[in-house]
Amino acid sequence: MSSHGIGTNPVRGPITLATYLRSQVFSYWRGPEVVTVPGANDDQFYGWQMLALDVRIDHRGSRPELEARVVYANTSDDTQPRAILRAVYWDNDAERAALAREGLQYRFGFPARFVWLPVDTLNRWLDQLDGIDTTVTVHARNDPFAPIRRLCTKTDYKACVFERAWQLQECAKTPLDQAWDKVWRQMSDVLSVNPRVVDRVVEEFSPEYPQPFYNLDAYHPNHWDGENPASR
């Protein structure tokens, strides 16, 4: 296992993991508001959440499966031509099974990947989402096992903010679902081929949480490909 940024000693043991799961997993899932890469001159990076897609699936008789993909950038600064895509995955059942199997040898870390991408790629994704119908359905059918999707854009984090969460209905995908799928799959391609961030990434959580542990060797871009795993 490899770690990323602050927090290089993995959490061990059933009690520590159980406490961590209860208090932290959902906080870390969607990422911090701001990410920085300390450095000199052109190596510095500062960006806030400009585009976030995430999904939660409550499988029958089990705990949630979570994934989030967040792009951090600062498009108002011409000296920041790059963005960072942060992808984090959590399968509670798989982790609990690994813990039961390995006991005190279990090494905890979120499967995660950080890659560089041009700001132009971020802008293209935002353009694909621009103008999509986001009509709110107040009396939508509630299925406790349908994936819950979320989209958030913060092109100007003070004013130009959009956020919506909704249940995916496989039999009636909306234009918003189709746009979400398209961007998600393009993110999968970027996560597969783009250069990984090898510098020290500093994540600024608010309120302040302990820095999470990441398993950079365990993340796979197609954990969740846009279809409901419960239907496969």
C-alpha positions as CSV (number, residue, x, y, z in Angstrom):
1,M,0.0,0.0,0.0
2,S,1.1,3.5,-0.7
3,S,-0.1,6.7,1.0
4,H,-0.6,10.2,-0.3
5,G,0.1,13.5,1.4
6,I,-0.2,13.7,5.1
7,G,-0.8,10.5,7.1
8,T,1.6,7.8,6.1
9,N,1.0,5.3,8.9
10,P,-2.1,3.2,8.2
11,V,-4.8,2.7,10.8
12,R,-4.8,-0.8,12.2
13,G,-7.2,-3.1,14.0
14,P,-10.9,-3.6,14.2
15,I,-11.7,-1.1,16.9
16,T,-9.8,1.8,15.2
17,L,-11.4,1.0,11.9
18,A,-14.9,0.8,13.3
19,T,-14.5,4.1,14.9
20,Y,-13.1,5.6,11.8
21,L,-15.9,4.3,9.6
22,R,-18.5,5.7,12.0
23,S,-17.1,9.2,12.2
24,Q,-15.1,9.9,9.1
25,V,-15.8,8.0,5.9
26,F,-18.7,10.2,4.7
27,S,-16.7,13.3,5.5
28,Y,-13.7,12.2,3.4
29,W,-15.8,10.7,0.6
30,R,-16.7,14.0,-1.1
31,G,-13.3,15.6,-0.5
32,P,-12.1,18.9,1.0
33,E,-13.1,22.3,-0.3
34,V,-9.5,23.2,-1.2
35,V,-6.4,21.3,-2.4
36,T,-2.9,22.7,-2.6
37,V,0.5,21.4,-3.7
38,P,3.3,23.3,-2.0
39,G,6.2,24.1,-4.2
40,A,8.3,26.8,-5.8
41,N,7.3,28.8,-8.9
42,D,5.5,26.6,-11.5
43,D,5.3,23.6,-9.2
44,Q,2.8,25.3,-6.9
45,F,-0.9,24.4,-7.1
46,Y,-4.0,25.9,-5.5
47,G,-7.6,24.9,-6.4
48,W,-11.0,24.6,-5.0
49,Q,-13.8,22.2,-5.9
50,M,-15.1,23.3,-9.3
51,L,-16.8,20.1,-10.4
52,A,-17.9,17.2,-8.3
53,L,-19.8,14.0,-9.3
54,D,-20.5,11.3,-6.7
55,V,-22.7,8.3,-6.2
56,R,-24.0,6.3,-3.2
57,I,-25.5,2.8,-3.5
58,D,-27.2,1.1,-0.5
59,H,-27.1,-2.6,-1.4
60,R,-29.7,-4.9,-0.1
61,G,-28.7,-6.2,3.3
62,S,-25.4,-4.3,3.4
63,R,-23.7,-1.0,3.9
64,P,-23.1,1.7,1.3
65,E,-20.8,1.7,-1.7
66,L,-19.5,5.2,-2.3
67,E,-17.5,6.9,-5.0
68,A,-16.6,10.5,-5.7
69,R,-14.7,12.3,-8.4
70,V,-13.8,16.0,-7.8
71,V,-11.9,18.4,-10.0
72,Y,-9.9,21.1,-8.2
73,A,-8.8,24.2,-10.2
74,N,-8.4,27.9,-10.1
75,T,-9.5,29.1,-13.6
76,S,-9.2,32.8,-12.6
77,D,-5.4,32.5,-12.3
78,D,-3.5,32.3,-15.6
79,T,-0.5,30.8,-13.8
80,Q,-2.6,27.7,-12.9
81,P,-3.1,25.9,-16.3
82,R,-3.6,22.5,-14.7
83,A,-6.3,21.0,-12.5
84,I,-6.3,17.9,-10.3
85,L,-8.9,15.2,-10.4
86,R,-9.4,13.4,-7.1
87,A,-11.1,10.0,-7.2
88,V,-12.0,8.1,-4.0
89,Y,-13.9,4.8,-3.7
90,W,-15.3,2.9,-0.7
91,D,-17.0,-0.5,-0.6
92,N,-18.0,-1.1,3.0
93,D,-18.8,-4.8,2.5
94,A,-15.4,-5.5,0.9
95,E,-13.5,-3.6,3.6
96,R,-15.4,-5.4,6.4
97,A,-14.7,-8.7,4.8
98,A,-11.0,-7.9,4.5
99,L,-10.9,-6.8,8.1
100,A,-12.5,-10.0,9.3
101,R,-10.1,-12.0,7.2
102,E,-6.9,-10.2,8.0
103,G,-7.6,-9.0,11.6
104,L,-4.7,-7.0,13.0
105,Q,-2.8,-7.4,9.7
106,Y,-5.5,-5.3,7.9
107,R,-4.1,-2.1,6.5
108,F,-6.7,0.5,6.0
109,G,-6.7,3.1,3.2
110,F,-9.3,4.6,0.8
111,P,-8.7,3.4,-2.7
112,A,-7.9,6.7,-4.4
113,R,-6.2,8.3,-7.4
114,F,-5.0,11.8,-8.1
115,V,-4.2,12.8,-11.7
116,W,-3.3,16.0,-13.5
117,L,-5.4,17.3,-16.3
118,P,-5.5,20.5,-18.4
119,V,-8.0,23.2,-17.3
120,D,-9.3,23.0,-20.8
121,T,-10.6,19.5,-20.0
122,L,-12.4,20.8,-17.0
123,N,-14.0,23.5,-19.1
124,R,-15.1,21.0,-21.7
125,W,-16.9,19.0,-19.0
126,L,-18.6,22.1,-17.6
127,D,-19.7,23.0,-21.1
128,Q,-21.3,19.5,-21.5
129,L,-23.3,20.1,-18.3
130,D,-24.3,23.7,-19.2
131,G,-28.0,24.2,-20.1
132,I,-29.1,20.6,-19.0
133,D,-32.7,20.4,-17.7
134,T,-32.5,20.1,-13.9
135,T,-36.2,20.2,-13.1
136,V,-36.9,19.2,-9.6
137,T,-39.4,16.3,-9.2
138,V,-40.9,16.7,-5.7
139,H,-42.9,13.4,-5.7
140,A,-40.4,11.1,-7.3
141,R,-40.6,7.4,-6.5
142,N,-38.4,6.5,-3.6
143,D,-36.4,3.3,-4.0
144,P,-34.1,2.8,-1.0
145,F,-31.7,0.8,-3.2
146,A,-31.5,3.0,-6.2
147,P,-28.1,4.8,-6.6
148,I,-28.1,8.4,-5.4
149,R,-26.2,10.7,-7.7
150,R,-24.9,14.2,-6.9
151,L,-23.6,16.9,-9.2
152,C,-22.0,20.1,-7.9
153,T,-20.4,22.9,-9.8
154,K,-18.6,25.9,-8.3
155,T,-17.2,27.9,-11.1
156,D,-17.2,30.9,-8.8
157,Y,-17.3,29.5,-5.3
158,K,-19.0,32.6,-3.9
159,A,-21.9,33.0,-6.3
160,C,-21.9,30.6,-9.3
161,V,-22.7,27.4,-7.4
162,F,-25.1,24.6,-8.5
163,E,-25.8,21.4,-6.5
164,R,-28.3,18.7,-7.0
165,A,-28.8,15.1,-5.6
166,W,-31.3,12.7,-7.1
167,Q,-32.1,9.0,-7.4
168,L,-31.1,7.2,-10.6
169,Q,-34.1,5.6,-12.4
170,E,-32.6,3.1,-14.8
171,C,-35.9,2.8,-16.8
172,A,-36.1,6.6,-17.3
173,K,-32.8,8.3,-17.5
174,T,-33.1,12.0,-17.7
175,P,-31.0,14.4,-19.8
176,L,-29.1,15.2,-16.6
177,D,-28.4,11.5,-16.0
178,Q,-27.1,11.2,-19.6
179,A,-24.8,14.2,-19.2
180,W,-23.6,12.9,-15.8
181,D,-22.9,9.5,-17.4
182,K,-20.9,11.1,-20.2
183,V,-18.7,13.2,-17.9
184,W,-18.2,10.2,-15.5
185,R,-16.9,8.0,-18.3
186,Q,-14.6,10.7,-19.6
187,M,-13.3,11.0,-16.1
188,S,-12.6,7.3,-16.2
189,D,-10.5,7.7,-19.3
190,V,-8.6,10.5,-17.7
191,L,-8.0,8.5,-14.6
192,S,-6.6,5.6,-16.7
193,V,-4.1,7.5,-18.8
194,N,-3.3,10.9,-17.3
195,P,-0.1,11.4,-15.3
196,R,-0.6,10.9,-11.6
197,V,0.1,13.6,-9.0
198,V,3.3,12.5,-7.3
199,D,3.8,15.7,-5.3
200,R,2.6,16.2,-1.8
201,V,-1.1,17.1,-1.9
202,V,-2.5,19.0,1.1
203,E,-6.2,18.7,1.6
204,E,-7.9,21.5,3.6
205,F,-11.0,20.0,5.1
206,S,-13.5,22.3,6.9
207,P,-14.3,21.6,9.6
208,E,-10.8,20.3,10.1
209,Y,-10.5,16.5,10.1
210,P,-7.4,14.3,10.5
211,Q,-5.8,13.7,7.2
212,P,-7.2,10.5,5.5
213,F,-5.1,7.5,4.4
214,Y,-5.1,6.6,0.7
215,N,-4.3,3.4,-0.9
216,L,-3.1,4.6,-4.3
217,D,-2.5,1.0,-5.6
218,A,-6.1,-0.2,-5.1
219,Y,-8.1,2.3,-7.1
220,H,-9.5,1.2,-10.4
221,P,-11.2,3.8,-12.7
222,N,-14.2,1.6,-13.5
223,H,-15.4,0.6,-10.1
224,W,-18.7,2.1,-11.0
225,D,-19.3,2.6,-14.7
226,G,-22.7,4.4,-14.7
227,E,-24.9,1.4,-14.3
228,N,-26.4,0.2,-11.0
229,P,-24.2,-2.7,-9.8
230,A,-27.3,-4.2,-8.0
231,S,-28.9,-4.7,-11.4
232,R,-26.0,-6.6,-13.0
